[in-house]
Amino acid sequence: MYAVIRTGGKQYRVAPGDVVKVEKVAADENGAIEFGEVLAFSGEAGSVAKPAEGAKVLATVVGEGRGDKILVFHYKRKKQYKKMQGHRQAFTQVKINEIHVDGKTYGPQA
C-alpha cells in the first residue's frame, strides 16, 4: 500500500511507516502534518488509481535541518568575471503514519 503525494513542488511515493525528507513545512503544536494533495494510491499490488476528493496522508515530524551545501559557480571567460555562491536547502523529516483514501484507513504493516 502506497500513495503519491505532492508537497513543496515535488512528488513523493510514501507508504505507512516510511521516513521521508520533504521541503520545509509548518507543523501544528503536536508535530502532526496532513498532506491533502494525494495524486495516486495503490491498495493492492499491481493496481494504481486516482483517489476521490478528501484523500489525505497523516504524518508526524521526526526532525528538521538543512541539507548539504550546493555550490553555484558563475563564470564568463575572457571577462575576468567569477562568482561563487553557496546554498543549503531546509528540510523537514516526517514519518508517515496513516493514509486515508476512499473511506479506508491504511496504517503501518504489522
DSSP file (Angstrom, degrees, kcal/mol; ACC not computed):
  #  RESIDUE AA STRUCTURE BP1 BP2  ACC     N-H-->O    O-->H-N    N-H-->O    O-->H-N    TCO  KAPPA ALPHA  PHI   PSI    X-CA   Y-CA   Z-CA
    1    1 A M              0   0    0      0, 0.0     2,-0.3     0, 0.0    42,-0.2   0.000 360.0 360.0 360.0 125.0    0.0    0.0    0.0
    2    2 A Y  E     -A   42   0A   0     40,-1.3    40,-2.6    13,-0.2     2,-0.3  -0.958 360.0-151.7-148.5 167.0    1.4    3.4   -1.0
    3    3 A A  E     -AB  41  14A   0     11,-2.9    11,-3.1    -2,-0.3     2,-0.6  -0.965  14.9-133.4-138.5 154.7    0.4    6.8   -2.1
    4    4 A V  E     -AB  40  13A   0     36,-2.9    35,-2.9    -2,-0.3    36,-1.1  -0.958  31.6-178.5-110.1 119.5    1.9    9.6   -4.2
    5    5 A I  E     -AB  38  12A   0      7,-2.6     7,-2.7    -2,-0.6     2,-0.5  -0.800  20.1-139.9-117.0 159.4    1.7   13.0   -2.6
    6    6 A R  E     + B   0  11A   0     31,-1.8     2,-0.3    -2,-0.3    31,-0.3  -0.982  33.0 149.2-120.2 126.6    2.8   16.4   -3.8
    7    7 A T  E >   + B   0  10A   0      3,-2.2     3,-1.4    -2,-0.5    16,-0.3  -0.966  64.8   9.6-153.1 139.2    4.4   18.9   -1.4
    8    8 A G  T 3  S-     0   0    0     -2,-0.3     3,-0.1     1,-0.3    16,-0.1   0.769 128.1 -60.8  65.5  26.2    6.9   21.6   -1.9
    9    9 A G  T 3  S+     0   0    0      1,-0.3     2,-0.3    14,-0.1    -1,-0.3   0.541 118.9  96.1  79.7   5.7    6.7   21.4   -5.7
   10   10 A K  E <   -B    7   0A   0     -3,-1.4    -3,-2.2    13,-0.0     2,-0.4  -0.849  68.0-128.8-125.6 162.5    7.9   17.8   -5.6
   11   11 A Q  E     -B    6   0A   0     -2,-0.3     2,-0.4    -5,-0.2    -5,-0.2  -0.915  22.2-168.9-113.8 139.9    6.1   14.4   -5.7
   12   12 A Y  E     -B    5   0A   0     -7,-2.7    -7,-2.6    -2,-0.4     2,-0.7  -0.977  19.8-140.1-130.3 139.9    6.9   11.6   -3.2
   13   13 A R  E     +B    4   0A   0     -2,-0.4     2,-0.3    -9,-0.2    -9,-0.2  -0.897  36.5 177.4 -97.3 116.6    5.9    7.9   -3.1
   14   14 A V  E     -B    3   0A   0    -11,-3.1   -11,-2.9    -2,-0.7    -2,-0.0  -0.897  18.8-173.5-126.5 150.4    5.1    7.2    0.5
   15   15 A A    >   -     0   0    0     -2,-0.3     3,-2.2   -13,-0.2    81,-0.3  -0.937  46.5 -78.8-133.3 156.6    3.9    4.2    2.5
   16   16 A P  T 3  S+     0   0    0      0, 0.0    93,-0.4     0, 0.0    81,-0.2  -0.347 119.5  25.1 -58.5 131.7    2.8    3.9    6.2
   17   17 A G  T 3  S+     0   0    0     79,-3.0    80,-0.1     1,-0.3     2,-0.1   0.242  91.2 130.8  97.2 -12.6    6.0    3.7    8.3
   18   18 A D    <   -     0   0    0     -3,-2.2    78,-2.7    78,-0.1     2,-0.5  -0.407  49.3-145.1 -73.1 149.9    8.3    5.4    5.8
   19   19 A V  E     +D   95   0B   0     76,-0.2     2,-0.4    -3,-0.1    76,-0.2  -0.984  26.4 180.0-115.0 121.7   10.5    8.3    6.9
   20   20 A V  E     -D   94   0B   0     74,-2.7    74,-2.9    -2,-0.5     2,-0.6  -0.940  28.2-135.6-128.2 141.3   10.9   10.9    4.2
   21   21 A K  E     +D   93   0B   0     -2,-0.4     2,-0.2    72,-0.2    72,-0.2  -0.882  35.7 172.8 -94.7 118.4   12.7   14.2    3.9
   22   22 A V  E     -D   92   0B   0     70,-2.7    70,-2.6    -2,-0.6     3,-0.1  -0.745  42.4 -75.3-118.0 167.6   10.4   16.9    2.3
   23   23 A E  E    S-D   91   0B   0    -16,-0.3    68,-0.2    -2,-0.2    -1,-0.1  -0.271  74.7 -73.3 -57.3 151.4   10.8   20.6    1.7
   24   24 A K        +     0   0    0     66,-1.1     2,-0.3    67,-0.1    -1,-0.2  -0.248  62.8 176.8 -56.6 125.7   10.3   22.5    5.0
   25   25 A V        -     0   0    0     -3,-0.1     2,-0.4   -18,-0.0    -3,-0.0  -0.931  31.2-110.6-129.1 153.3    6.7   22.6    6.0
   26   26 A A        -     0   0    0     -2,-0.3     2,-0.3    66,-0.0    66,-0.0  -0.675  32.4-163.1 -85.3 135.6    4.9   24.0    9.1
   27   27 A A        -     0   0    0     -2,-0.4     6,-0.2     1,-0.1    33,-0.0  -0.747  21.6-107.2-111.9 162.3    3.5   21.6   11.6
   28   28 A D    >   -     0   0    0      4,-1.7     3,-1.7    -2,-0.3    -1,-0.1  -0.178  48.7 -84.7 -78.1-177.7    1.0   22.1   14.3
   29   29 A E  T 3  S+     0   0    0      1,-0.3    -1,-0.1     2,-0.1    -2,-0.0   0.728 129.2  54.5 -65.3 -22.0    2.0   22.2   18.0
   30   30 A N  T 3  S-     0   0    0      2,-0.1    -1,-0.3    30,-0.0     3,-0.1   0.573 116.6-111.6 -84.2  -9.8    1.8   18.4   18.3
   31   31 A G  S <  S+     0   0    0     -3,-1.7    30,-2.8     1,-0.3     2,-0.3   0.652  70.4 142.6  86.6  16.9    4.2   17.9   15.4
   32   32 A A  E     -E   60   0B   0     28,-0.2    -4,-1.7    26,-0.0     2,-0.4  -0.703  29.7-169.4 -94.8 144.6    1.4   16.5   13.1
   33   33 A I  E     -E   59   0B   0     26,-3.1    26,-2.8    -2,-0.3     2,-0.5  -0.984   8.0-157.0-130.8 141.7    1.2   17.2    9.4
   34   34 A E  E     -E   58   0B   0     -2,-0.4     2,-0.7    24,-0.2    24,-0.2  -0.979   3.7-158.4-121.8 119.5   -1.6   16.5    7.0
   35   35 A F  E     +E   57   0B   0     22,-3.0    22,-2.2    -2,-0.5   -28,-0.1  -0.870  13.5 176.6 -96.3 113.0   -0.8   16.2    3.3
   36   36 A G        +     0   0    0     -2,-0.7     2,-1.3    20,-0.2    18,-0.2   0.606  57.4  84.3 -94.0 -13.5   -4.1   16.8    1.4
   37   37 A E        +     0   0    0    -31,-0.3   -31,-1.8    20,-0.1     2,-0.6  -0.679  54.6 169.4 -96.5  86.0   -2.8   16.6   -2.2
   38   38 A V  E     -A    5   0A   0     -2,-1.3   -33,-0.2    17,-0.4    17,-0.1  -0.870  11.3-177.8 -98.4 119.3   -2.8   12.9   -2.9
   39   39 A L  E     -     0   0A   0    -35,-2.9     2,-0.3    -2,-0.6   -34,-0.2   0.839  63.5  -9.4 -88.3 -36.2   -2.2   12.2   -6.6
   40   40 A A  E     -A    4   0A   0    -36,-1.1   -36,-2.9    10,-0.2     2,-0.3  -0.979  58.2-165.3-156.4 160.8   -2.5    8.4   -6.7
   41   41 A F  E     -AC   3  49A   0      8,-2.3     8,-2.8    -2,-0.3     2,-0.4  -0.986  12.1-147.2-149.8 159.9   -2.7    5.4   -4.5
   42   42 A S  E     +A    2   0A   0    -40,-2.6   -40,-1.3    -2,-0.3     6,-0.2  -0.970  11.2 179.7-131.3 115.8   -2.3    1.7   -4.6
   43   43 A G  S    S+     0   0    0     -2,-0.4     2,-0.3   -42,-0.2    -1,-0.1   0.869  74.9  11.7 -82.6 -39.3   -4.4   -0.5   -2.4
   44   44 A E  S >  S-     0   0    0      3,-0.3     3,-1.6   -43,-0.0    -1,-0.2  -0.891 100.9 -70.7-134.6 166.1   -3.0   -3.9   -3.5
   45   45 A A  T 3  S+     0   0    0     -2,-0.3     3,-0.1     1,-0.2    -2,-0.1  -0.268 114.0  17.6 -60.9 135.2   -0.1   -4.9   -5.7
   46   46 A G  T 3  S+     0   0    0      1,-0.2     2,-0.4    -4,-0.0    -1,-0.2   0.450 102.4  97.5  88.3   0.8   -0.4   -4.1   -9.3
   47   47 A S    <   +     0   0    0     -3,-1.6     2,-0.4     2,-0.0    -3,-0.3  -0.983  42.5 180.0-128.5 134.0   -3.1   -1.5   -9.2
   48   48 A V        +     0   0    0     -2,-0.4     2,-0.3    -6,-0.2    -6,-0.2  -0.998  12.7 173.4-128.6 132.4   -2.8    2.2   -9.2
   49   49 A A  B     -C   41   0A   0     -8,-2.8    -8,-2.3    -2,-0.4    -2,-0.0  -0.924  35.6-111.0-137.5 160.1   -5.8    4.5   -9.0
   50   50 A K        -     0   0    0     -2,-0.3   -10,-0.2   -10,-0.2   -11,-0.1  -0.810  41.7-127.8 -89.6 128.7   -6.7    8.2   -8.6
   51   51 A P        -     0   0    0      0, 0.0     3,-0.1     0, 0.0     2,-0.0  -0.325  17.7-112.3 -77.3 159.5   -8.3    8.8   -5.3
   52   52 A A    >   -     0   0    0      1,-0.2     3,-1.0     2,-0.1    50,-0.2  -0.254  53.3 -68.0 -76.2 173.6  -11.6   10.7   -4.7
   53   53 A E  T 3  S+     0   0    0      1,-0.2    -1,-0.2    48,-0.1    49,-0.1  -0.298 118.0  41.0 -61.3 147.3  -11.7   14.1   -3.0
   54   54 A G  T 3  S+     0   0    0      1,-0.3    -1,-0.2   -18,-0.2     2,-0.2   0.483  73.9 144.4  93.1   3.2  -10.8   14.1    0.6
   55   55 A A    <   +     0   0    0     -3,-1.0   -17,-0.4   -17,-0.1    -1,-0.3  -0.530  23.9 171.6 -73.3 142.1   -7.9   11.7    0.5
   56   56 A K  E     - F   0 100B   0     44,-2.2    44,-3.0    -2,-0.2     2,-0.4  -0.987  31.0-140.0-151.5 158.9   -5.1   12.6    2.9
   57   57 A V  E     -EF  35  99B   0    -22,-2.2   -22,-3.0    -2,-0.3     2,-0.4  -0.989  19.0-151.4-122.1 127.5   -1.9   11.3    4.4
   58   58 A L  E     +EF  34  98B   0     40,-2.5    39,-2.6    -2,-0.4    40,-1.4  -0.842  23.4 164.3-103.4 135.9   -1.1   11.9    8.1
   59   59 A A  E     -EF  33  96B   0    -26,-2.8   -26,-3.1    -2,-0.4     2,-0.3  -0.931  26.9-136.8-143.5 164.2    2.5   12.2    9.3
   60   60 A T  E     -EF  32  95B   0     35,-2.1    35,-2.8    -2,-0.3     2,-0.4  -0.940  30.7-106.7-123.8 150.4    4.5   13.4   12.3
   61   61 A V  E     + F   0  94B   0    -30,-2.8    33,-0.3    -2,-0.3     3,-0.1  -0.600  31.7 176.0 -78.4 128.7    7.6   15.4   12.3
   62   62 A V  E     -     0   0B   0     31,-3.5     2,-0.3     1,-0.4    32,-0.2   0.792  63.7 -33.5 -96.7 -40.5   10.8   13.5   13.2
   63   63 A G  E     - F   0  93B   0     30,-1.7    30,-3.6     2,-0.0    -1,-0.4  -0.985  48.1-134.3-170.1 169.3   13.3   16.3   12.7
   64   64 A E  E     + F   0  92B   0     -2,-0.3     2,-0.3    28,-0.2    28,-0.2  -0.937  35.7 128.6-132.5 156.8   14.3   19.4   10.8
   65   65 A G  E     - F   0  91B   0     26,-2.1    26,-2.8    -2,-0.3     2,-0.4  -0.961  49.0 -84.2-177.0-166.3   17.5   20.5    9.3
   66   66 A R  E     - F   0  90B   0     -2,-0.3    24,-0.2    24,-0.3     3,-0.1  -0.977  38.2-125.1-128.2 142.2   19.4   21.8    6.3
   67   67 A G        -     0   0    0     22,-3.1     3,-0.1    -2,-0.4    -1,-0.1   0.015  45.5 -62.6 -75.1-176.1   20.8   19.7    3.5
   68   68 A D        -     0   0    0      1,-0.1    21,-0.5    20,-0.1     2,-0.3  -0.278  64.0 -92.0 -66.2 155.0   24.4   19.6    2.2
   69   69 A K        -     0   0    0     19,-0.1     2,-0.5    -3,-0.1    19,-0.2  -0.515  35.5-156.9 -73.4 132.7   25.8   22.8    0.7
   70   70 A I  E     -H   87   0C   0     17,-2.8    17,-1.4    -2,-0.3     2,-0.5  -0.953  11.3-142.5-108.7 124.9   25.4   23.1   -3.1
   71   71 A L  E     -H   86   0C   0     -2,-0.5     2,-0.5    15,-0.2    15,-0.2  -0.763   9.7-162.1 -92.8 131.3   27.9   25.4   -4.8
   72   72 A V  E     -H   85   0C   0     13,-3.8    13,-2.7    -2,-0.5     2,-0.5  -0.959  10.3-170.3-111.5 122.0   26.7   27.6   -7.6
   73   73 A F  E     -H   84   0C   0     -2,-0.5     2,-0.4    11,-0.2    11,-0.2  -0.955   6.9-168.2-122.2 119.4   29.6   28.9   -9.8
   74   74 A H  E     +H   83   0C   0      9,-3.1     9,-2.3    -2,-0.5     2,-0.3  -0.875  14.7 171.6-103.9 137.5   29.1   31.6  -12.4
   75   75 A Y  E     -H   82   0C   0     -2,-0.4     2,-0.5     7,-0.2     7,-0.2  -0.984  20.2-169.7-150.0 132.4   32.0   32.2  -14.9
   76   76 A K  E > > -H   81   0C   0      5,-2.1     3,-1.3    -2,-0.3     5,-1.1  -0.973  28.1-132.1-122.7 116.8   32.4   34.3  -18.0
   77   77 A R  T 3 5S+     0   0    0     -2,-0.5    -2,-0.0     1,-0.2     5,-0.0  -0.294  83.7  11.7 -69.2 151.8   35.6   33.6  -19.9
   78   78 A K  T 3 5S+     0   0    0      1,-0.1    -1,-0.2     3,-0.0     0, 0.0   0.450 112.0  81.8  64.5   4.1   37.8   36.4  -21.1
   79   79 A K  T < 5S-     0   0    0     -3,-1.3    -2,-0.2     2,-0.1    -1,-0.1   0.367  96.9-122.8-116.8   2.4   35.9   38.9  -19.0
   80   80 A Q  T   5 +     0   0    0     -4,-0.3     2,-0.5     1,-0.2    -3,-0.1   0.863  64.0 141.8  58.0  38.4   37.6   38.3  -15.6
   81   81 A Y  E   < +H   76   0C   0     -5,-1.1    -5,-2.1     2,-0.0     2,-0.3  -0.950  15.0 153.9-118.1 119.5   34.2   37.5  -14.0
   82   82 A K  E     +H   75   0C   0     -2,-0.5     2,-0.3    -7,-0.2    -7,-0.2  -0.997  10.7 175.6-140.3 140.5   33.8   34.8  -11.4
   83   83 A K  E     -H   74   0C   0     -9,-2.3    -9,-3.1    -2,-0.3     2,-0.4  -0.970   8.7-166.3-147.4 128.9   31.2   34.4   -8.7
   84   84 A M  E     +H   73   0C   0     -2,-0.3     2,-0.4   -11,-0.2   -11,-0.2  -0.948  10.1 177.7-118.1 138.6   30.7   31.6   -6.2
   85   85 A Q  E     -H   72   0C   0    -13,-2.7   -13,-3.8    -2,-0.4     2,-0.3  -0.996  14.0-148.9-139.9 141.4   27.6   31.2   -4.1
   86   86 A G  E     -H   71   0C   0     -2,-0.4     2,-0.3   -15,-0.2   -15,-0.2  -0.800  11.7-173.0-110.9 154.6   26.5   28.5   -1.6
   87   87 A H  E     -H   70   0C   0    -17,-1.4   -17,-2.8    -2,-0.3     2,-0.5  -0.988  10.9-169.4-147.9 135.8   23.1   27.3   -0.8
   88   88 A R        -     0   0    0     -2,-0.3     2,-0.3   -19,-0.2   -19,-0.1  -0.979  21.0-142.2-125.8 117.8   21.7   24.9    1.8
   89   89 A Q        -     0   0    0    -21,-0.5   -22,-3.1    -2,-0.5     2,-0.2  -0.615  15.3-128.0 -82.8 133.0   18.0   23.9    1.4
   90   90 A A  E     - F   0  66B   0     -2,-0.3   -66,-1.1   -24,-0.2     2,-0.3  -0.539  31.9-176.7 -77.6 144.3   15.9   23.5    4.6
   91   91 A F  E     -DF  23  65B   0    -26,-2.8   -26,-2.1   -68,-0.2     2,-0.4  -0.937  23.1-142.8-138.6 161.7   14.0   20.2    5.0
   92   92 A T  E     -DF  22  64B   0    -70,-2.6   -70,-2.7    -2,-0.3     2,-0.6  -0.997  16.5-144.6-123.4 128.6   11.6   18.5    7.4
   93   93 A Q  E     -DF  21  63B   0    -30,-3.6   -31,-3.5    -2,-0.4   -30,-1.7  -0.842  26.0-176.7 -95.8 121.4   11.9   14.8    8.1
   94   94 A V  E     -DF  20  61B   0    -74,-2.9   -74,-2.7    -2,-0.6     2,-0.5  -0.875  23.4-142.1-122.2 150.6    8.5   13.2    8.5
   95   95 A K  E     -DF  19  60B   0    -35,-2.8   -35,-2.1    -2,-0.3     2,-0.4  -0.957  25.0-129.5-109.7 125.3    7.3    9.7    9.4
   96   96 A I  E     + F   0  59B   0    -78,-2.7   -79,-3.0    -2,-0.5   -37,-0.3  -0.617  31.3 172.0 -78.2 123.8    4.1    8.6    7.6
   97   97 A N  E     -     0   0B   0    -39,-2.6     2,-0.3    -2,-0.4   -38,-0.2   0.894  56.8  -2.5 -96.9 -56.0    1.5    7.3   10.0
   98   98 A E  E     - F   0  58B   0    -40,-1.4   -40,-2.5     9,-0.1     2,-0.4  -0.951  48.5-147.2-141.5 156.0   -1.7    6.7    8.0
   99   99 A I  E     -GF 106  57B   0      7,-2.2     7,-2.7    -2,-0.3     2,-0.6  -0.992  13.5-162.2-124.4 121.6   -3.2    7.0    4.6
  100  100 A H  E     +GF 105  56B   0    -44,-3.0   -44,-2.2    -2,-0.4     2,-0.4  -0.916  22.2 160.4-106.4 114.2   -6.9    7.8    4.3
  101  101 A V  E >   -G  104   0B   0      3,-2.3     3,-2.2    -2,-0.6   -46,-0.1  -0.991  63.4 -17.3-139.6 127.5   -8.4    7.0    0.9
  102  102 A D  T 3  S-     0   0    0     -2,-0.4     3,-0.1     1,-0.3    -1,-0.1   0.834 126.7 -49.3  51.8  41.6  -12.0    6.5   -0.2
  103  103 A G  T 3  S+     0   0    0      1,-0.3     2,-0.3     0, 0.0    -1,-0.3   0.466 117.1 108.8  81.0   0.8  -13.2    5.8    3.4
  104  104 A K  E <   -G  101   0B   0     -3,-2.2    -3,-2.3     2,-0.0     2,-0.5  -0.841  56.6-146.7-110.6 149.1  -10.5    3.3    4.2
  105  105 A T  E     -G  100   0B   0     -2,-0.3     2,-0.5    -5,-0.2    -5,-0.2  -0.965   7.9-164.4-117.4 127.1   -7.5    3.8    6.5
  106  106 A Y  E     +G   99   0B   0     -7,-2.7    -7,-2.2    -2,-0.5     3,-0.1  -0.953  15.4 176.1-111.8 122.2   -4.2    2.1    5.8
  107  107 A G        -     0   0    0     -2,-0.5    -9,-0.1    -9,-0.2     3,-0.1  -0.410  43.0 -52.3-111.1-172.1   -1.7    2.0    8.7
  108  108 A P        -     0   0    0      0, 0.0     2,-0.2     0, 0.0    -1,-0.2  -0.333  61.6-107.4 -65.4 145.4    1.7    0.5    9.2
  109  109 A Q              0   0    0    -93,-0.4    -3,-0.0     1,-0.1     0, 0.0  -0.518 360.0 360.0 -73.8 137.3    2.1   -3.1    8.4
  110  110 A A              0   0    0     -2,-0.2    -1,-0.1    -3,-0.1     0, 0.0   0.453 360.0 360.0 -85.0 360.0    2.4   -5.4   11.4
